[in-house]
Amino acid sequence: MTKYIALVLAGAALLAFEIFVPGGILGIIGFILLLLAAATAVKVYGGVIGYSLAVIAILIGCLMVYLVVRFFPSSYVGKKLSLSTDMKDSQTGDPGALQLIGVEGIALTILRPAGFAQINGKRVDVVTRGENINQGDKVRVADVEGNRIVVEKV
């Protein structure tokens, strides 16, 4: 029984450490230890007791995996590895891009739907809302969405 308990505790501990040391190796080893504990319980005790202990070991493993997945994003390491803000509300890398809304230019390449346009004398990476625009057609900046400059045909 002590071997079973040691394997379950070691497996659960390694799965818990996965929150602090991401990468998957500790979690995989922990889950293997829990499966080993289940196999040990069935081999040593057999019958109802062995299978019950095996189910308990597997349930502990599933619970630990759930806890890691559920609480990892809010852990210290999870916060360091993930974005803290929603990119949808972020501004473009060029703070002046918002001032381009309504400005006209010329498509330097065929826009289907992405390409380049010359706006205010600068070559700018632009997209359309799905329509194709031929090279040389006049375009107008309709919107700036994050780092995308959306144009429409004039």
C-alpha positions in Angstrom: 0.0 0.0 0.0 2.9 2.4 0.7 4.2 1.9 -2.9 0.7 2.8 -4.2 0.4 5.9 -2.0 4.0 7.0 -2.9 3.3 6.7 -6.6 0.0 8.6 -6.3 1.5 11.4 -4.2 4.6 11.7 -6.5 2.4 11.8 -9.6 0.0 14.3 -8.2 2.9 16.5 -7.0 4.6 16.4 -10.4 1.3 17.4 -12.1 0.9 20.2 -9.6 4.5 21.4 -10.2 3.5 21.8 -13.9 1.9 25.0 -12.9 5.2 26.5 -11.9 7.5 24.7 -14.4 5.7 24.7 -17.7 6.9 22.6 -20.6 5.0 19.3 -20.1 7.8 17.0 -19.0 6.9 17.0 -15.3 3.2 16.6 -16.2 3.9 13.7 -18.4 6.1 12.0 -15.8 3.4 12.7 -13.2 0.7 11.1 -15.3 2.9 8.1 -16.0 3.4 7.7 -12.2 -0.3 7.8 -11.7 -0.9 5.2 -14.3 1.9 3.1 -12.7 0.1 3.5 -9.4 -3.1 2.2 -11.0 -1.3 -0.8 -12.5 0.4 -1.5 -9.2 -2.9 -1.4 -7.3 -4.5 -3.9 -9.8 -1.5 -6.2 -9.7 -1.0 -6.2 -6.0 -4.6 -6.1 -4.7 -6.6 -7.4 -7.7 -10.3 -7.6 -7.6 -12.6 -4.8 -6.5 -10.0 -3.2 -4.2 -7.3 -3.1 -6.9 -9.6 -1.6 -9.5 -11.1 0.9 -7.0 -7.6 2.1 -6.2 -6.8 2.3 -9.9 -9.8 4.4 -10.6 -8.9 6.7 -7.6 -5.4 7.2 -9.0 -6.8 8.0 -12.5 -9.4 10.4 -11.1 -6.6 12.1 -9.1 -4.6 12.5 -12.3 -7.6 13.9 -14.2 -8.4 16.3 -11.3 -4.8 17.5 -11.3 -4.8 18.0 -15.0 -8.0 20.0 -14.7 -6.5 22.2 -11.9 -3.4 22.9 -13.9 -5.4 23.9 -17.0 -7.9 25.9 -14.9 -5.4 27.8 -12.8 -2.3 28.0 -14.9 -3.3 31.3 -16.6 -3.7 33.0 -13.3 -0.5 31.6 -11.8 2.8 33.7 -11.6 4.4 31.8 -14.5 1.1 31.8 -16.5 0.9 35.6 -16.2 4.5 35.9 -17.4 3.9 33.7 -20.4 0.6 35.1 -21.6 -0.7 38.5 -22.8 -2.2 40.6 -20.1 -4.4 42.7 -22.4 -6.7 42.0 -25.2 -5.1 42.7 -28.6 -8.5 43.6 -30.1 -8.4 47.0 -28.3 -4.8 47.7 -28.9 -3.6 50.5 -31.1 -1.5 50.0 -34.2 2.3 50.2 -34.0 2.1 53.5 -35.9 0.2 56.0 -33.7 -0.4 58.2 -36.8 -2.3 55.5 -38.6 -5.6 56.6 -37.0 -5.2 59.9 -38.7 -5.3 58.2 -42.1 -9.0 57.5 -41.9 -10.7 59.2 -44.9 -7.4 59.9 -46.7 -7.2 58.9 -50.3 -4.4 57.1 -52.1 -3.5 54.8 -55.0 -3.3 51.0 -55.0 0.3 50.1 -55.8 -0.5 46.4 -56.2 -3.7 44.4 -56.9 -5.6 44.3 -53.6 -7.1 40.8 -53.3 -7.8 41.6 -50.6 -4.3 42.6 -49.3 -1.6 44.5 -50.9 0.2 47.9 -50.9 -1.1 51.4 -51.5 0.5 54.8 -51.6 -1.1 57.0 -49.0 0.4 60.4 -48.1 3.4 59.6 -50.2 4.2 56.5 -48.2 4.0 52.8 -49.2 1.5 51.3 -46.8 0.4 47.6 -46.2 -3.4 47.6 -46.6 -6.4 45.3 -46.8 -9.9 45.6 -48.2 -13.1 44.2 -46.8 -13.0 41.4 -49.3 -13.3 43.1 -52.7 -10.6 43.1 -55.3 -9.1 46.4 -56.3 -7.0 46.8 -59.3 -3.5 48.3 -59.4 -3.7 52.1 -60.0 -7.2 52.5 -58.7 -8.0 55.3 -56.2 -8.6 54.0 -52.6 -9.7 55.7 -49.4 -8.8 54.5 -45.9 -12.1 53.4 -44.3 -10.9 52.1 -41.0 -7.8 51.2 -38.9 -8.3 48.0 -36.9 -5.3 47.3 -34.6 -2.4 47.0 -37.0 -4.6 46.7 -40.2 -5.4 49.6 -42.4 -8.6 48.9 -44.3 -9.2 50.6 -47.6 -12.1 50.8 -50.0 -12.3 51.8 -53.7 -13.2 55.4 -54.4 
